């Protein structure tokens, strides 16, 4: 699923599942486009919490600050991302990056 595609009701239903939401976010991160990741994160928040107002209340972060941080040009701090992910029932993880083997 691409985050560039608008959030419709069937995608919203799918993203209510934490496993599918995690895969959706992981896929957007693998593409390396942070703008797409932030859009995907907004989709997940909308599906799982009902939107930015609920996300603001749950994270105790100012709604306008969340909009700025998750905008195309926004640059969210790590603690902001951690709070947002926690609010939707997810967390940040670190994995080994596997480099292609050279012959």
N, C-alpha and C positions, 0 to 999 in steps of 0.2 A: 504494500500500500504506500502510495506517495502522499506526503503531507501537503503537497501543492494542490491536491484535489480537495475541493470543499468537503467539509464534514456533513455527510447526509445521515439519515436515521439508521440505516443498516450498519454503516461504519461506526456510528455512535454506540449502537448496541454491542458491536464486537469489542470496542475499546473499554467497555465496562468490565470485561474479563481482565484481571491483572496480568495474566500470562501473555495474552494477545497485546495488551498495552505495552508491556515490556519489550516484546518482539518488534512492535511498531517503532518504538523509540530507538531500539538498537539498530534497526535497519536504517533509520534516518541518520544516525551517527556514523554508520559505516560509509555512507556516501560522502562524508566530510563536509557537508554544507550545513553550517551552524544555523543559518536562517531557516532551513527546512526542519532541523531538529527543534528549534524554538516553536515553529508552527505546529509540529507534531505534539509537542508538550502542551500547547494550548488546546489541541484537539482532545488529548487525554484528560486534561483538567475539565474540559467542558463535558465530556462523556461521563467521567467518574464523579464529578462534584456538582455539575450544573452551570459552570462558567466562572468567570474571573471574580465576580463578587463573592461567591462561595469560597474560591481559592484564597482570596484576600482574607476572609474571615478565618479560615482554617489555618493559614500560615501566619496570621497576624502581621502581614505585610500590607502596606498601602497599595490600594488597587491601581492607582496611577503609576506607582513605581513598578508594579508587576507588568503593566502594559508596556512601559518603556523598556524594561529588562528583556521582555520576550518579543519585542518588536524586531523587525528585519535588521535594523541598525543597532539594536540593544546589545549590551555586553554584560549579561548577568554575572554576578559574583558567585563563587562556588557555594557559599552559604545560602544564597537565594535558590540556586538549583537544588540543593539538598533539601531545603524546606518545601519547595514545590513538589519534588519527587516524593518526599515523605507524606505530604498531604494526599497524594493519589495512591499511596500504598506501595511505593517503589523506592529503590535506593540506588546510589551510584556504586559501581563496582570497578575493580581494576583487573585486567587480564593481560596475559603475555601477548605481545604482538608477534605473530609468526611471520617471519620474513620468507619470501620465496627462496628455495634452495637453488644455488647456482651450480651448474655441472663442473 
